Amino acid sequence: MVADVMPRLLGGALLATGGWGLGEYIADVWGPEYYVPLVLGLASGGAAIGLVATPRVAGRAARRLSEQMRAIPTSRLLSGLVGLLLGLVIALLVSIPVARTPGWAGTALPIALSIFLAYLGGMVMLAPRRDIFRNLLNDSDHPLTNGIANNNQDLINVLVDTSAIIDGRIAGISAAGFLQGTLMIPRFILDELRHVADSTDSLRRNRGRRGLEMLNELRKEGRVRTEVIDVDYRNGMEVDRKLVELAKSLNASILTTDYNLNRVAQIEGVNVLNVNELANSVRPAVMPGEGMTLKIIQEGKEPGQGVGFLDDGTMVVVESGIGYLDRDADVTITRVLQTAAGCIIFAQPRRSQ
């Protein structure tokens, strides 16, 4: 209730003061006999408009500003404040000769310069690369990163995408010790995961529930610190866009398996940890001409082909391998095809068989 009353009173007071001043100005032009009705009428009208309209006009903007401010680390806010003060100092120095300009320009130009240079200085210093207080404060008092960085170590903060949660492999990556820092799950990612888990499509529903179970498993294991951060952006913004903007504001990386998000984040200058790229990089290297023993478990797309899989899930297509269905076959690798989705190995049965 107080959060609604205070903006109304402030808006009413400001507009009443403005109406009072406007009434005095008009009374000076029209004559003193109009002073009382003009001043009282415009001041009362301004107060009424302010009391009624202020929450509707300023409420949404204030909430959006509050959300944006919560998403900015304290060190960057202090850097922005320093930039704002520097802009005001420069504006003061520039305004000394400008204020001598005759007429209305001598008053308007210094005010315009102060607003412009203060805004410019604040925006320049708010950039993550110009965060001069980052190492000093280490963002330990920021509500989104409280407790994430400690012992003066520059730990990596990782925002987790829905695709990486549903994929499920990050549990194994975490257990193996390849994830450092803190896994941060934004509230809007949890909301999206919940919508997937509540889907009417059975496949999507199972994937969503598996993702929720994987998150619970990560929190119980405790190998990697996990944090749910309660932050959101304006309605209508896509989830991927929110994730990129949040990563930029927190100077964090993004963990994902989404190809498009990977490319967009890289263009925006955000570091990306792609689970698919990690999986491809740790697969054992195989070269054409090498031999291996493989169990053929199904038919291939082309006639006569047999298909088997390595222990890491890599698919091996064996030409003329259908005769070894449900049996082990000694094969020779003929070529390796690397795609964005993974690696496919083509092989032939050994001649000795």
C-alpha positions as a Markdown table, in Angstrom:
| # | Residue | x | y | z |
|---|---|---|---|---|
| 1 | Met | 0.0 | 0.0 | 0.0 |
| 2 | Val | 2.8 | 2.4 | 0.9 |
| 3 | Ala | 4.6 | 1.6 | -2.4 |
| 4 | Asp | 1.4 | 2.9 | -4.2 |
| 5 | Val | 0.7 | 5.9 | -2.0 |
| 6 | Met | 4.2 | 7.4 | -2.0 |
| 7 | Pro | 4.4 | 7.8 | -5.8 |
| 8 | Arg | 0.9 | 9.3 | -5.9 |
| 9 | Leu | 1.8 | 11.9 | -3.2 |
| 10 | Leu | 5.1 | 12.7 | -5.0 |
| 11 | Gly | 3.5 | 13.0 | -8.4 |
| 12 | Gly | 0.7 | 15.2 | -6.9 |
| 13 | Ala | 3.1 | 17.5 | -5.2 |
| 14 | Leu | 5.3 | 17.9 | -8.3 |
| 15 | Leu | 2.3 | 18.7 | -10.6 |
| 16 | Ala | 0.7 | 20.9 | -8.0 |
| 17 | Thr | 3.9 | 23.0 | -7.7 |
| 18 | Gly | 4.1 | 23.2 | -11.5 |
| 19 | Gly | 0.4 | 24.3 | -11.7 |
| 20 | Trp | 1.1 | 26.9 | -9.0 |
| 21 | Gly | 4.0 | 28.4 | -11.0 |
| 22 | Leu | 2.0 | 28.3 | -14.2 |
| 23 | Gly | -0.9 | 30.1 | -12.5 |
| 24 | Glu | 1.4 | 32.8 | -11.3 |
| 25 | Tyr | 3.0 | 33.3 | -14.7 |
| 26 | Ile | -0.4 | 33.6 | -16.4 |
| 27 | Ala | -1.7 | 35.9 | -13.7 |
| 28 | Asp | 1.2 | 38.3 | -14.3 |
| 29 | Val | 0.2 | 38.4 | -18.0 |
| 30 | Trp | -3.6 | 38.6 | -17.6 |
| 31 | Gly | -3.8 | 40.7 | -14.5 |
| 32 | Pro | -3.7 | 40.4 | -10.6 |
| 33 | Glu | -7.5 | 39.8 | -10.5 |
| 34 | Tyr | -7.0 | 36.4 | -12.0 |
| 35 | Tyr | -4.2 | 35.4 | -9.5 |
| 36 | Val | -6.3 | 33.5 | -6.9 |
| 37 | Pro | -8.5 | 31.5 | -9.3 |
| 38 | Leu | -5.6 | 30.6 | -11.7 |
| 39 | Val | -3.2 | 29.6 | -8.9 |
| 40 | Leu | -5.8 | 27.6 | -7.0 |
| 41 | Gly | -7.3 | 26.0 | -10.1 |
| 42 | Leu | -4.1 | 24.9 | -11.7 |
| 43 | Ala | -2.5 | 23.8 | -8.5 |
| 44 | Ser | -5.6 | 21.7 | -7.6 |
| 45 | Gly | -5.8 | 20.3 | -11.1 |
| 46 | Gly | -2.1 | 19.4 | -11.1 |
| 47 | Ala | -2.4 | 17.7 | -7.7 |
| 48 | Ala | -5.5 | 15.7 | -8.9 |
| 49 | Ile | -3.8 | 14.6 | -12.1 |
| 50 | Gly | -0.7 | 13.6 | -10.2 |
| 51 | Leu | -2.6 | 11.6 | -7.6 |
| 52 | Val | -4.5 | 9.6 | -10.2 |
| 53 | Ala | -2.1 | 9.2 | -13.1 |
| 54 | Thr | 1.4 | 8.9 | -11.5 |
| 55 | Pro | 1.2 | 5.1 | -10.7 |
| 56 | Arg | 0.0 | 4.3 | -14.2 |
| 57 | Val | 2.6 | 6.4 | -15.9 |
| 58 | Ala | 5.6 | 5.9 | -13.6 |
| 59 | Gly | 4.8 | 2.5 | -12.0 |
| 60 | Arg | 5.8 | 0.3 | -15.0 |
| 61 | Ala | 8.9 | 2.4 | -15.7 |
| 62 | Ala | 10.0 | 2.2 | -12.1 |
| 63 | Arg | 9.5 | -1.6 | -12.0 |
| 64 | Arg | 11.5 | -2.0 | -15.2 |
| 65 | Leu | 14.3 | 0.3 | -13.8 |
| 66 | Ser | 14.3 | -1.7 | -10.6 |
| 67 | Glu | 14.7 | -5.0 | -12.5 |
| 68 | Gln | 17.5 | -3.6 | -14.6 |
| 69 | Met | 19.3 | -2.2 | -11.5 |
| 70 | Arg | 19.1 | -5.5 | -9.7 |
| 71 | Ala | 20.8 | -7.2 | -12.7 |
| 72 | Ile | 23.8 | -4.8 | -12.6 |
| 73 | Pro | 26.6 | -5.7 | -10.2 |
| 74 | Thr | 27.4 | -3.2 | -7.5 |
| 75 | Ser | 30.9 | -2.5 | -8.9 |
| 76 | Arg | 29.5 | -1.5 | -12.2 |
| 77 | Leu | 27.0 | 0.8 | -10.6 |
| 78 | Leu | 29.8 | 2.5 | -8.7 |
| 79 | Ser | 31.7 | 2.8 | -11.9 |
| 80 | Gly | 28.7 | 4.4 | -13.6 |
| 81 | Leu | 28.4 | 6.8 | -10.7 |
| 82 | Val | 32.0 | 7.9 | -11.1 |
| 83 | Gly | 31.3 | 8.4 | -14.8 |
| 84 | Leu | 28.2 | 10.5 | -14.0 |
| 85 | Leu | 30.2 | 12.7 | -11.6 |
| 86 | Leu | 33.0 | 13.2 | -14.1 |
| 87 | Gly | 30.5 | 14.2 | -16.7 |
| 88 | Leu | 29.0 | 16.8 | -14.3 |
| 89 | Val | 32.5 | 18.2 | -13.6 |
| 90 | Ile | 33.3 | 18.5 | -17.3 |
| 91 | Ala | 29.8 | 20.1 | -17.9 |
| 92 | Leu | 30.6 | 22.6 | -15.1 |
| 93 | Leu | 33.8 | 23.7 | -16.7 |
| 94 | Val | 32.3 | 24.0 | -20.1 |
| 95 | Ser | 29.3 | 25.8 | -18.8 |
| 96 | Ile | 31.3 | 28.7 | -17.3 |
| 97 | Pro | 31.9 | 30.4 | -20.7 |
| 98 | Val | 28.6 | 29.2 | -22.1 |
| 99 | Ala | 26.6 | 30.7 | -19.3 |
| 100 | Arg | 27.7 | 34.2 | -20.5 |
| 101 | Thr | 25.7 | 33.8 | -23.7 |
| 102 | Pro | 22.9 | 36.4 | -23.7 |
| 103 | Gly | 19.3 | 35.5 | -23.5 |
| 104 | Trp | 17.6 | 32.2 | -22.8 |
| 105 | Ala | 20.6 | 30.3 | -24.2 |
| 106 | Gly | 22.7 | 31.3 | -21.3 |
| 107 | Thr | 20.4 | 29.3 | -19.0 |
| 108 | Ala | 19.3 | 26.5 | -21.2 |
| 109 | Leu | 22.7 | 25.4 | -22.7 |
| 110 | Pro | 24.4 | 24.8 | -19.3 |
| 111 | Ile | 21.4 | 22.6 | -18.2 |
| 112 | Ala | 21.4 | 20.7 | -21.5 |
| 113 | Leu | 25.2 | 20.2 | -21.3 |
| 114 | Ser | 25.0 | 18.9 | -17.7 |
| 115 | Ile | 22.3 | 16.4 | -18.6 |
| 116 | Phe | 24.0 | 15.2 | -21.8 |
| 117 | Leu | 27.6 | 14.9 | -20.3 |
| 118 | Ala | 26.3 | 13.2 | -17.1 |
| 119 | Tyr | 24.4 | 10.6 | -19.1 |
| 120 | Leu | 27.3 | 10.1 | -21.5 |
| 121 | Gly | 29.8 | 9.6 | -18.6 |
| 122 | Gly | 27.5 | 7.2 | -16.8 |
| 123 | Met | 26.9 | 5.1 | -19.9 |
| 124 | Val | 30.6 | 4.9 | -20.8 |
| 125 | Met | 31.6 | 3.8 | -17.3 |
| 126 | Leu | 28.8 | 1.3 | -17.0 |
| 127 | Ala | 30.4 | -0.9 | -19.7 |
| 128 | Pro | 31.7 | -4.2 | -18.3 |
| 129 | Arg | 35.2 | -3.5 | -19.6 |
| 130 | Arg | 35.5 | -0.2 | -17.7 |
| 131 | Asp | 34.4 | -1.7 | -14.4 |
| 132 | Ile | 37.1 | -0.1 | -12.3 |
| 133 | Phe | 35.7 | -1.4 | -9.0 |
| 134 | Arg | 35.4 | -5.1 | -10.0 |
| 135 | Asn | 38.6 | -6.3 | -8.4 |
| 136 | Leu | 38.2 | -4.1 | -5.4 |
| 137 | Leu | 34.6 | -5.2 | -4.4 |
| 138 | Asn | 34.6 | -8.6 | -6.2 |
| 139 | Asp | 30.7 | -8.1 | -6.4 |
| 140 | Ser | 30.4 | -9.9 | -3.0 |
| 141 | Asp | 27.4 | -7.7 | -2.0 |
| 142 | His | 25.5 | -7.9 | -5.2 |
| 143 | Pro | 22.2 | -9.9 | -4.6 |
| 144 | Leu | 22.7 | -11.9 | -7.8 |
| 145 | Thr | 26.3 | -12.9 | -7.1 |
| 146 | Asn | 26.3 | -12.9 | -3.3 |
| 147 | Gly | 28.7 | -15.7 | -2.2 |
| 148 | Ile | 29.6 | -16.7 | -5.7 |
| 149 | Ala | 33.1 | -15.2 | -5.8 |
| 150 | Asn | 35.1 | -15.7 | -2.6 |
| 151 | Asn | 38.7 | -16.0 | -1.4 |
| 152 | Asn | 39.7 | -13.3 | -3.9 |
| 153 | Gln | 39.5 | -15.8 | -6.7 |
| 154 | Asp | 38.2 | -14.9 | -10.1 |
| 155 | Leu | 35.8 | -17.8 | -10.4 |
| 156 | Ile | 33.7 | -18.3 | -13.5 |
| 157 | Asn | 30.0 | -17.7 | -13.2 |
| 158 | Val | 28.0 | -19.8 | -15.7 |
| 159 | Leu | 24.4 | -19.1 | -16.8 |
| 160 | Val | 22.7 | -22.4 | -17.7 |
| 161 | Asp | 20.4 | -22.5 | -20.8 |
| 162 | Thr | 17.3 | -24.7 | -20.9 |
| 163 | Ser | 18.8 | -26.9 | -23.7 |
| 164 | Ala | 21.8 | -27.8 | -21.5 |
| 165 | Ile | 19.6 | -28.7 | -18.6 |
| 166 | Ile | 17.3 | -30.9 | -20.7 |
| 167 | Asp | 20.4 | -32.5 | -22.4 |
| 168 | Gly | 21.5 | -33.8 | -19.0 |
| 169 | Arg | 25.2 | -34.3 | -19.7 |
| 170 | Ile | 26.2 | -31.4 | -17.5 |
| 171 | Ala | 25.6 | -33.7 | -14.5 |
| 172 | Gly | 28.4 | -36.0 | -15.7 |
| 173 | Ile | 30.6 | -33.1 | -16.6 |
| 174 | Ser | 30.1 | -31.7 | -13.1 |
| 175 | Ala | 30.8 | -35.0 | -11.5 |
| 176 | Ala | 34.1 | -35.3 | -13.5 |
| 177 | Gly | 35.2 | -31.9 | -12.2 |
| 178 | Phe | 35.2 | -30.0 | -15.5 |
| 179 | Leu | 32.9 | -27.3 | -14.3 |
| 180 | Gln | 34.3 | -24.6 | -12.0 |
| 181 | Gly | 32.7 | -21.5 | -10.4 |
| 182 | Thr | 28.9 | -21.3 | -10.0 |
| 183 | Leu | 26.1 | -22.5 | -12.1 |
| 184 | Met | 23.4 | -19.8 | -12.2 |
| 185 | Ile | 19.9 | -20.6 | -13.2 |
| 186 | Pro | 17.8 | -17.5 | -14.0 |
| 187 | Arg | 14.1 | -17.6 | -12.9 |
| 188 | Phe | 12.9 | -17.3 | -16.5 |
| 189 | Ile | 14.9 | -20.4 | -17.5 |
| 190 | Leu | 13.2 | -22.3 | -14.7 |
| 191 | Asp | 9.8 | -21.0 | -15.9 |
| 192 | Glu | 10.6 | -22.2 | -19.4 |
| 193 | Leu | 11.7 | -25.6 | -18.1 |
| 194 | Arg | 8.5 | -25.9 | -16.1 |
| 195 | His | 6.4 | -25.1 | -19.2 |
| 196 | Val | 8.3 | -27.9 | -21.1 |
| 197 | Ala | 7.7 | -30.3 | -18.2 |
| 198 | Asp | 3.9 | -29.5 | -18.3 |
| 199 | Ser | 3.6 | -29.9 | -22.1 |
| 200 | Thr | 0.9 | -32.0 | -23.5 |
| 201 | Asp | 3.4 | -33.6 | -25.8 |
| 202 | Ser | 4.8 | -36.7 | -24.0 |
| 203 | Leu | 8.3 | -36.4 | -25.5 |
| 204 | Arg | 8.7 | -32.7 | -24.4 |
| 205 | Arg | 7.1 | -33.5 | -21.0 |
| 206 | Asn | 9.6 | -36.3 | -20.4 |
| 207 | Arg | 12.5 | -34.1 | -21.4 |
| 208 | Gly | 11.4 | -31.3 | -19.1 |
| 209 | Arg | 11.0 | -33.6 | -16.2 |
| 210 | Arg | 14.4 | -35.1 | -16.8 |
| 211 | Gly | 15.9 | -31.6 | -16.8 |
| 212 | Leu | 14.2 | -30.8 | -13.4 |
| 213 | Glu | 15.5 | -34.1 | -12.0 |
| 214 | Met | 19.0 | -33.3 | -13.2 |
| 215 | Leu | 19.0 | -29.9 | -11.5 |
| 216 | Asn | 18.0 | -31.6 | -8.2 |
| 217 | Glu | 20.8 | -34.1 | -8.7 |
| 218 | Leu | 23.3 | -31.3 | -9.2 |
| 219 | Arg | 22.1 | -29.4 | -6.0 |
| 220 | Lys | 22.3 | -32.6 | -3.9 |
| 221 | Glu | 25.8 | -33.6 | -5.1 |
| 222 | Gly | 27.1 | -30.1 | -4.3 |
| 223 | Arg | 30.2 | -30.6 | -6.4 |
| 224 | Val | 29.4 | -27.3 | -8.2 |
| 225 | Arg | 27.7 | -24.4 | -6.5 |
| 226 | Thr | 24.2 | -23.7 | -8.0 |
| 227 | Glu | 22.3 | -20.5 | -7.6 |
| 228 | Val | 18.7 | -19.6 | -8.7 |
| 229 | Ile | 18.7 | -15.9 | -9.5 |
| 230 | Asp | 15.4 | -14.1 | -9.4 |
| 231 | Val | 15.8 | -11.6 | -12.3 |
| 232 | Asp | 13.8 | -11.0 | -15.4 |
| 233 | Tyr | 13.5 | -8.5 | -18.3 |
| 234 | Arg | 10.7 | -6.8 | -20.0 |
| 235 | Asn | 7.8 | -8.8 | -21.3 |
| 236 | Gly | 8.1 | -9.8 | -25.0 |
| 237 | Met | 11.9 | -10.3 | -24.9 |
| 238 | Glu | 12.9 | -13.8 | -26.1 |
| 239 | Val | 14.5 | -16.1 | -23.6 |
| 240 | Asp | 17.8 | -16.3 | -25.6 |
| 241 | Arg | 17.9 | -12.5 | -25.7 |
| 242 | Lys | 17.3 | -12.3 | -21.9 |
| 243 | Leu | 20.1 | -14.8 | -21.3 |
| 244 | Val | 22.6 | -13.0 | -23.5 |
| 245 | Glu | 21.8 | -9.6 | -21.9 |
| 246 | Leu | 22.1 | -11.1 | -18.4 |
| 247 | Ala | 25.4 | -12.7 | -19.2 |
| 248 | Lys | 26.7 | -9.4 | -20.5 |
| 249 | Ser | 25.6 | -7.6 | -17.3 |
| 250 | Leu | 27.1 | -10.2 | -15.0 |
| 251 | Asn | 30.2 | -10.8 | -17.1 |
| 252 | Ala | 29.2 | -14.5 | -17.1 |
| 253 | Ser | 29.5 | -17.4 | -19.5 |
| 254 | Ile | 26.6 | -19.3 | -21.0 |
| 255 | Leu | 26.4 | -23.1 | -20.9 |
| 256 | Thr | 24.2 | -24.4 | -23.8 |
| 257 | Thr | 23.8 | -27.0 | -26.5 |
| 258 | Asp | 21.7 | -24.6 | -28.7 |
| 259 | Tyr | 23.6 | -23.8 | -32.0 |
| 260 | Asn | 21.8 | -20.5 | -32.7 |
| 261 | Leu | 22.3 | -19.2 | -29.1 |
| 262 | Asn | 25.9 | -20.2 | -29.3 |
| 263 | Arg | 26.4 | -18.1 | -32.5 |
| 264 | Val | 24.4 | -15.1 | -31.2 |
| 265 | Ala | 26.3 | -15.1 | -27.9 |
| 266 | Gln | 29.7 | -15.2 | -29.6 |
| 267 | Ile | 28.7 | -12.3 | -31.8 |
| 268 | Glu | 27.7 | -10.3 | -28.7 |
| 269 | Gly | 31.1 | -11.1 | -27.1 |
| 270 | Val | 29.7 | -13.5 | -24.5 |
| 271 | Asn | 31.8 | -16.6 | -23.7 |
| 272 | Val | 30.0 | -19.8 | -24.5 |
| 273 | Leu | 30.5 | -23.3 | -23.1 |
| 274 | Asn | 29.0 | -25.6 | -25.6 |
| 275 | Val | 28.4 | -29.2 | -24.4 |
| 276 | Asn | 28.4 | -30.6 | -27.9 |
| 277 | Glu | 31.8 | -29.1 | -28.7 |
| 278 | Leu | 33.2 | -30.4 | -25.4 |
| 279 | Ala | 31.8 | -33.9 | -26.2 |
| 280 | Asn | 33.4 | -33.8 | -29.7 |
| 281 | Ser | 36.7 | -32.6 | -28.4 |
| 282 | Val | 37.1 | -35.4 | -25.8 |
| 283 | Arg | 36.1 | -38.3 | -28.2 |
| 284 | Pro | 39.0 | -40.6 | -29.0 |
| 285 | Ala | 40.6 | -39.7 | -32.3 |
| 286 | Val | 40.2 | -42.3 | -35.0 |
| 287 | Met | 41.9 | -42.2 | -38.4 |
| 288 | Pro | 41.1 | -43.9 | -41.7 |
| 289 | Gly | 42.8 | -47.2 | -41.9 |
| 290 | Glu | 42.5 | -48.1 | -38.3 |
| 291 | Gly | 40.7 | -51.2 | -37.2 |
| 292 | Met | 38.2 | -51.9 | -34.4 |
| 293 | Thr | 35.8 | -54.5 | -33.2 |
| 294 | Leu | 32.2 | -53.3 | -33.3 |
| 295 | Lys | 28.8 | -54.9 | -32.6 |
| 296 | Ile | 26.3 | -54.2 | -35.4 |
| 297 | Ile | 23.0 | -53.5 | -33.8 |
| 298 | Gln | 20.7 | -52.2 | -36.6 |
| 299 | Glu | 20.3 | -51.7 | -40.3 |
| 300 | Gly | 21.5 | -48.5 | -42.0 |
| 301 | Lys | 19.6 | -46.1 | -44.2 |
| 302 | Glu | 21.2 | -47.6 | -47.4 |
| 303 | Pro | 20.7 | -51.2 | -48.5 |
| 304 | Gly | 23.3 | -53.5 | -47.0 |
| 305 | Gln | 24.5 | -51.0 | -44.4 |
| 306 | Gly | 24.9 | -52.0 | -40.7 |
| 307 | Val | 25.1 | -49.5 | -37.8 |
| 308 | Gly | 27.0 | -49.8 | -34.5 |
| 309 | Phe | 28.0 | -47.3 | -31.8 |
| 310 | Leu | 31.1 | -46.6 | -29.9 |
| 311 | Asp | 31.1 | -46.4 | -26.1 |
| 312 | Asp | 30.8 | -42.6 | -26.3 |
| 313 | Gly | 27.8 | -42.7 | -28.6 |
| 314 | Thr | 29.6 | -42.1 | -31.9 |
| 315 | Met | 27.7 | -43.7 | -34.7 |
| 316 | Val | 29.7 | -46.1 | -37.0 |
| 317 | Val | 28.1 | -46.9 | -40.4 |
| 318 | Val | 29.5 | -50.2 | -41.8 |
| 319 | Glu | 29.1 | -50.7 | -45.6 |
| 320 | Ser | 28.0 | -54.3 | -46.3 |
| 321 | Gly | 27.7 | -54.8 | -42.6 |
| 322 | Ile | 24.1 | -56.1 | -42.5 |
| 323 | Gly | 25.4 | -59.7 | -42.5 |
| 324 | Tyr | 26.9 | -59.1 | -39.1 |
| 325 | Leu | 23.6 | -57.9 | -37.5 |
| 326 | Asp | 23.6 | -58.6 | -33.7 |
| 327 | Arg | 27.2 | -59.9 | -33.9 |
| 328 | Asp | 30.6 | -58.4 | -33.4 |
| 329 | Ala | 32.5 | -57.5 | -36.6 |
| 330 | Asp | 36.1 | -56.5 | -37.2 |
| 331 | Val | 36.0 | -53.4 | -39.3 |
| 332 | Thr | 38.4 | -51.0 | -40.9 |
| 333 | Ile | 37.7 | -47.2 | -40.8 |
| 334 | Thr | 37.4 | -45.7 | -44.3 |
| 335 | Arg | 36.5 | -42.0 | -43.4 |
| 336 | Val | 35.4 | -39.8 | -40.6 |
| 337 | Leu | 32.8 | -37.1 | -41.1 |
| 338 | Gln | 32.6 | -34.3 | -38.6 |
| 339 | Thr | 29.3 | -32.3 | -38.5 |
| 340 | Ala | 27.8 | -29.7 | -36.3 |
| 341 | Ala | 25.7 | -32.4 | -34.6 |
| 342 | Gly | 28.7 | -34.7 | -34.0 |
| 343 | Cys | 31.0 | -37.2 | -35.6 |
| 344 | Ile | 30.0 | -40.1 | -38.0 |
| 345 | Ile | 32.5 | -42.9 | -38.8 |
| 346 | Phe | 32.2 | -45.0 | -42.0 |
| 347 | Ala | 33.8 | -48.4 | -42.1 |
| 348 | Gln | 34.1 | -51.6 | -44.1 |
| 349 | Pro | 34.3 | -55.2 | -42.8 |
| 350 | Arg | 37.9 | -56.6 | -42.9 |
| 351 | Arg | 38.8 | -58.7 | -45.9 |
| 352 | Ser | 40.0 | -61.6 | -43.7 |
| 353 | Gln | 36.4 | -62.2 | -42.6 |
